[in-house]
Amino acid sequence: MSPCPQRSSPDAPGSSPWQPPPLVLLALALPGGPRPDGLTARAEVEPRRCFEGERVRVRIAVAYDGEPGRLDPGITLGHGTRLDRMEAGPYHVELDLTARRWGRWTLGTVDVDVYDRGGLARRTVRAGLGEISVFPVPDQAGLTPIPVRLPQRLGEHTSTQRGEGVEVTGVHPYARGERQRRIHWPATTRRGTLQMHGFAAERTAETVMLLDVLTDVVDPVTGTSTLDATFRAAAGLVRAYLRTHDRVGVVSVGGATRWLQPGSGQGYFHRIAESVLAVRKDHSHRSQGLGALPPPALPAGALVYVITPLSDQRIFDVLHQVRGRSNPMIVVEIPTGDPVVDPGDTEGELALRLWRADRDAMRFSLVESGVAVVTHRPGETLDLALAPLLRTRVQGGTR
């Protein structure tokens, strides 16, 4: 019978002293304290409405029970924004974002991991950042063509009617009740009867921006989006007309028809932009069909700007509706760029010639029907395209 093994004494000769495992030493060395509990996170985003390229600041306030520890945020950003800076403190997380493209964007979420002082215990809380509205940067525009007939509202545009403006239009015989300070003395002396200055009335204009959002064509060479160019051109025209105290409305055709009746005031620009931002939601272009234009969207006599790439034949149905209501109209074409054809591709070159001929035919049919057609190339000022229209006033259609 073998003897039972005996445990050696720590003090016995030849035996090493007992040592605790390394993890135990680490746990004993770390500072103690209660674990974080009762976590809450509240996000503040400023501003919620901005223009392309502007900075958006996000501050997330984190509250929890226990001693301050370390915060480790995990960021999931949506489309349309770029993260520039992140800073985390014991009770807050700060982010600096840049709005890259116009549209209505979901910013995303931030998952904040909260550790205790020793870094062993962890709790996680999620903060939703909500949405922001990014407005397109308006193209430069200062010229404001006007139609032949203007509404009977006081404004800054010279009308063909006689009124109480400041621009002299001619001389006429005195009529009872006219002011004596308007006597034209040279003509009175020559004719021997009282002759009066004639002044043109000053009226306001009503303008509607009709946006073609049926398709979004990207130039294969420059990468320019026709949808981007359309909205930036419309924003520039809206600002130009609002600066002259005119009334401006907007209609977008493609999918659900969105519209806003003409209004005035600099604050109305944001209402117009908000009404059409839903066209682009989280990097998606929403357009499915074509609806009829509601009558209140196009007031009688309002000047209609149709901003379109002329890439979808359905836009001609909209143009016929505008012409049928006798509204004066200007078509602003956004070039789409020619399709790329490989050298030596005979069939491709023939198709390109047919494509160009089809677009020339569309422009010719519009001009022949009496519609003013101008071309606005992205990167150029709108005044270059609109300058020829200042030679004469825009005529309306016929019923």
Secondary structure, DSSP 4 states (H G I P E B T S, - for coil): -PPPP-PPPTTSTT-PPP---HHHHHHHHS---PPPEEEEEEEEEE-SEEETT-EEEEEEEEEEESS---EEEEEEE-TTEEEEEEEE-SSEEEEEEEE-SSEEEE-EEEEEEEE-TTS--EEEEEEE--EEEEEPPPPP------BSS--SSEEEEEEEEE-S-SSEEEEEE--TT--GGGB-HHHHHHHSS-EEEEEEEEE--EEEEEEE-S--PBPTTT--BHHHHHHHHHHHHHHHHHHTT-EEEEEEESSS-EEEEEE-STTHHHHHHHHHGGGEETTEE------PPPGGGS-TT-EEEEEE-S--TTHHHHHHHHHHTT--EEEEE----PPP--TT-HHHHHHHHHHHHHHHHHHHHHHHTT-EEEE--TTS-HHHHHGGGGGSPBPP---
